[in-house]
Amino acid sequence: MNMVKNSGNELVSVQLKTLVNLAKPASLLKLHHAKIRSSQSGGFVSSFKGRGMEFDEARLYQPGDDIRSIDWRVTARTGKTHTKVFREERERPVFISVDNRSAMQFATRGVFKSVQAAKIAALLAWVAQHKGDRIGGQFFTGSQCQEVKPQNGKHAVLRFFNVLVKVSTELNNEITLEHVLARLVQHARPGSLVYIISDFRGLDQKAENHLAKLSSHCDVVLVHIYDAIESHLPAKGRYRFTDEQHDVVVDTGDKQRILQYQQRYQIRLEHLQKLAKKLGLVFFQCSTSDDPVEILR
């Protein structure tokens, strides 16, 4: 099977027009993730973390105010005790991290994993925009990682899409999930809703530690993208895979090898599911042949 990337082929590379056209189906989606409930004031609110709080003003201290909120600078300058007043953010930051490493440039049916990841990211961005939330994100390849600061409106969605459609042909793997998640911890503000869309290859203990840190102040949703052949090899035969630089021939006539292959995938999947449960994360899967709208529905 020759998986050759062609920028003009919608199966292997996503186009800006495709992402923009997902606005209509996204308007019909109502996402209700575990531990995340809707709020009448708009957007999402976590059932255990709440939204981020922003400084509003400093006023004279009143009996009953929390002494931890005393504004010592204003107090020292005026000679009178002042306390900080905070207000709840009106919109919740939604931060979408999208994996576009070399392993995502693959599929045996449907579309490339990278294309499916971009489509899901676009749907999530449009849903957030319809709810009035701020949209930002992260896009990473094997050689670079770029963050987009959350902002309001359609212009923020389009800015994020322009990052998603950039084509990278570099196949080196200098950037790891550990590096990506460490940056995510720094860029995602407390109270954010964070989506990580990836096949999660290379998820080691250091990466998991960053994920645990992220989950302590944000609501996190893991979206696992996979191709059917990654879980089950096809019927008996010899199959050739190529990235135009390297070839791999797989002989599925070796039953022991097939069993070991499927066991390794199952172990990785179960570990990811257990990790999500342990950290209180939402987890769901989407294959390269699934309809992303139906998966989110």
JOVEN-V429488 format. One record per helix or strand. SS is the DSSP state (H for helix, E for strand). FROM is the first residue (numbers start at 0). LEN is the number of residues. If there is no record, write none. Layout:
((SS	FROM	LEN) (SS	FROM	LEN))
This chain:
((E	1	1) (H	15	5) (H	22	4) (E	35	3) (E	43	3) (E	52	8) (H	66	3) (E	69	1) (H	71	7) (E	81	7) (E	92	7) (H	101	3) (H	112	18) (E	133	7) (E	144	7) (H	153	11) (H	176	11) (E	192	6) (H	204	11) (E	218	8) (H	227	4) (E	237	5) (E	246	5) (H	254	25) (E	281	6) (H	291	5))
